[in-house]
Amino acid sequence: MDLTGARWRKSSKSGNNGGACVEVADNLPGVVGVRDSKDPQGPALVFGPAAWRTFVTQLPDRT
């Protein structure tokens, strides 16, 4: 999957945890990319938008 043009971002809830974060790119049509922030040139997982929304809604609220 070509993720050229992806705008990667970390969650505002990531805080300062020593770089152990994931980054998400949700600006591409029809896909959501997820990668390890410590390895930006490494592999990325790709999800459909509906699958990503389902995943995110199942996460516990960490406020």
Buried (B, 14 or more C-beta within 10 A) or exposed (E): EEEEEBEBEEEEEBEEEEEEBBBBBBEBEEBBBBBBBEEEEEEBEBBEEEEBEEEEEEEEEEE
